[in-house]
Amino acid sequence: MAAFPDAEYLILSSRLIPDMDGGYTFATLARARQMAAAGVDGGRGPLLLTVDPGSITDHARHRAVLAGRDLLLDIDRMRNLFDESADPRGGAAEWLRAAVHAGDPDPALEYRRVADAEGRPVISLPVIANDPDWHISTAPVAVHAADGGVIGVLDGFGALYRAWLDHVVAEVRGSDSSRPVVVLCESRQLGELLVGWDDAHARLLHTIHTSHLEAPYTPDAPVNALWQRWFTVADRFDAVLWPTTAQRDDVRARFGGADAHVVVPQAVAAPHGVTPAHERVRGRVAMLNRLAPGKRIDQAIRAFAGVVAAVPEATLDIFGEGALRGRLQQLIDDLGLGAHVMLHGNTTDPGSVLDEASVFLSTSAYEGQGLSLAEALAHGCPVVAYDVRYGPREALAGGGGVLVPDGDEEALVAALVRVLSDPGEHARLVAEASDSARRLDPPHVMDALATAVRDALARPIRR
């Protein structure tokens, strides 16, 4: 495994809250653990920084839950802006007081007051309601003194986040103000705000977790409105880490090719052993995803009526939660599939689900990488998936599953029936699956990440 360059490493995320944001939290924490295993900071890994304005009690509970699930190596390596914003004597911390300038809250706006553990005000955040661009507002953020009065303001959330990042960076550098710092930004909104960060010895690498496209998700489809501004600043990042070659290439072809756009997928660690085909639960098909429109679980349920007609013992076990649960349960009931299709809610042990299932099913309309699909392969669970951007085609390039034309429910039925009914093909796909997943082994991915960091440090700063 290639060594990471000598530097201070930070991972910056909007929030890391158990059982929220789908696979985002899991992927971000997994990256931190894998960097630790690769030797970053002597095996302690990068600092994890979050900026969600929850309470100190909430953040402590989140860290404890994540540590209890072995997702967080060291509770003390996960820090939050608002946890560190208060002076123990009351009012704002020194770093925050030093960042303000004279001014007052905007009287036309509502403010959300953030208090310390004693209930004393520290920061008042402007409420920018019903605006997806709230994060770029320069509405004044008010900072409070020990007596509760306003001592000054910062110009928006960006100024607040950058002030805290300056504070953390100065702390980790210590007396060496020129020591290189590498920040992995895991959030589009934070990325847009940090391109204005003026630390000359820091490199900002932006990771990508999802597709940038709207329906019909072809390379020339409309860009998701939330990503349009991001693309105007994308070349100011010292590197952009795309999860798949296909997405990186589509972006280069459409927006121009910078050498900073590289492929660094999310790594997936393989289990110690793979359950052989004959030990898996015959006929069991599993899905792991949010119950959200983009996952198109209704298509999976409708297709399963045809699967059950050919494979009477077949079952579809759907793990995840979301707003569509009631509607999906109604569809199951309407189709008379209650004995075959079950909504199980969230699971804290996806590995066991994938070890027992005969097939993993994905009917997503789009993906970033398709992390659950990659995990299925690592567990030797054959995959049946729609051929969508981005992820399934690359994941299955080495075998281990069947690609189905996007949205073709009849082809989906046929693929599932074939894999469930043909023991020889099923055994072949089980054997191929774990081999196919090896390209995402953490050592391989960490080599790619270390190379991206090394290249970024060798180039002049882009911001």
Protein Blocks (a to p, Z undefined) as FASTA:
>chain_A
ZZddddddddddfbdcehihijmmmmmmmmmmmmmmnopghhnopadddfbfcdfklmmm
mmmmmmmnopafblklpccfklmmpcfkgpjdfklmmmpccddddfkbccdddddfkopa
fbdcdddehiaklmmpcbdcddddfkopafbdcedjklmmmmmmmmmmmmmnmmmlkbcc
ddddfbfklmmmmmmpccfkbccddddfbdfbdcehiakbccdfklmmmmmmmmmpfbdc
dfbfklmmmmmmmnopafklccddddddddfbdcdfklpcehiacddddddfklommmmm
mmmmmmmmmmmmbccddedddfklmmmmmmmmmnopmmmpccebjafblmlmmmmpmbdc
dfbfbdfkommlmmmmmnopacddddddehjlmmmmngjiacddehiaklmmmmmmmmmm
mmklmmmmmmmmmmmmmmmgfklmmmmmmmmmmmmmmpccfZZ
